[in-house]
Amino acid sequence: MAGGDFGNRNGGGSAYGDARFWNGGRFSPDDVRQFRNELRQWQNDAQELRNRLGQAGLDAKELDQVIRDLKGLDSDQNFVDPANLLALQAAALDKLKRFEFGLRKKAESNNKEELALSGSDEVPAGFRTAIEEYYRALARKR
């Protein structure tokens, strides 16, 4: 994402999956505040991406679902059960990963088509002389 990440900054999963962030199986008020701050950043990043995709004329229905899931995470009820919050976060992350994979796949296939359909072997006149000289120089070396 543009400025945030949906997983642990230490590489995978959620920082909230670590028991040291729980206070007797519950999040402390500081943990909740931190998570909500990060969640807002994730929502902003996702919305920014959604806007850019819209400007590029790409369909972002899957990303809309991720944004809805992220908004759903910001509920007091989710902070009662850390395991439930982690499961919801993992589900949102999984949807985001699938969306990203599909977007990359589409981008790669579009790039290949553009390369395959690039046109003729015609060389612009300004470069033709330089290319001919290059091949003559190669022939002289042999």
N, C-alpha and C positions, 0 to 999 in steps of 0.2 A: 504494500500500500504506500501511499505517498509519504506519510510521515509516521505511521504507527505500525504495529504488528499485532497479529491476532493471537500470538502464542507467547510462550515464555521467552524472556530476553536472554535466558541462559540456554535456549535451544530445545524447544518442543514442549507442547502441553501448556499448562497454565501455571503461573506463579502461585496461584491459589490452590493448586493441588498439593503443595508442600505443607506438611502438618505444622510447621513453625509459623505459618500465617493464620492458623486457626487458634482460637482461644476456647479450649474445651469443646471443639466441634462446631464452633460458631465464629463468624467473622467479627473482629473488633470494629468499632465505629471508624477507626482510621483505615482499616482494610477496605471497608465498604466505600468510604470516600475515595480512596485511591483507585479501587476498581471502577467506580462510576466515572472518575476523571478519564481513565484509560478508555472506558467504554464510549464516552462522548468523543474522544479522539478517533476511535475506530469508526464510529458512525459518521463523523465528518469526513474522514478519509474515504469511506465507502461512498458517501454521497458525492464527493468530488469526482471520484472515478466514474460514478453513474452519470454525472453531468458531462464529463469528457466523452464518454461512450455515446451519449445522446448527440453531442455535437458532431461526432464522427459518423453518425447515422447507424450505429450498432444497437442491436436489441439487448436490453439489460434486464429482462424479466427475472432471470436467476439472481442477479445482484439485488434486485428489489426484495426478493425473499430473504437474502442475507441481511439487508438493512432492517427489515421487519423483525427478524430474529434478534438482531442486536438491540433494537428498541425494546423487545420483550425481555431482555436480560435485566433491564433497569427497573426491577420491581422489588419492593421490600420483601415479598414472599420468597424470592430467589435466594436471599441472604440468610434465610432460616436454615436451609439444608445445603451445606457446601457441596455435597455429592450431586445434588440436582443442578446447582449452578454450573458445576464442572461439566455435567452431561450436556446442558444447554449450550455452553460455550463450545464444547467439542463439536456439537451438531452444526453450529454456525460456522465454525472453522472448516468443517468438512465440506459444507456447501460452497464456501468461498474457494476452497482448493479445487473443487470440481469446476466452478465457474472459471477460475484462472486457467485450468487445463484446457477447457473448451476454447477460451479466448486465444491461448497460445497456439492451439491446433489450427484454429481458423486463420490466425495471422501467418503461420508458417505455410499453410496451403495457399493463401493469397499471394505470398511472396514467390512461391514456386510457379504459380500460374503467370505472374507478371514476368518472371524470367523466361519462362517457356514461350510466352507470347510477345516477346520484346520487339519483334518485327524482322526486318531484313538484315542481310549481311552488308548492306550498303554502308560505306565509310564516308563521312563528310569530306568534301573536297579539300578542306584545309589540312586534314590529317593524312590524306592519301599520299602526298609527296613524302612526308616523314616516314610513313610505313614502308613505302617502296625503298627508300634509302636504307632503312633498318634491315630489310631483307637482303639488299645488295651487299651491305657490310657483313652480314652473316655469311653470305656466299663467298666473299673474298677471303675470309678467315680460313675456310676449308681449303 
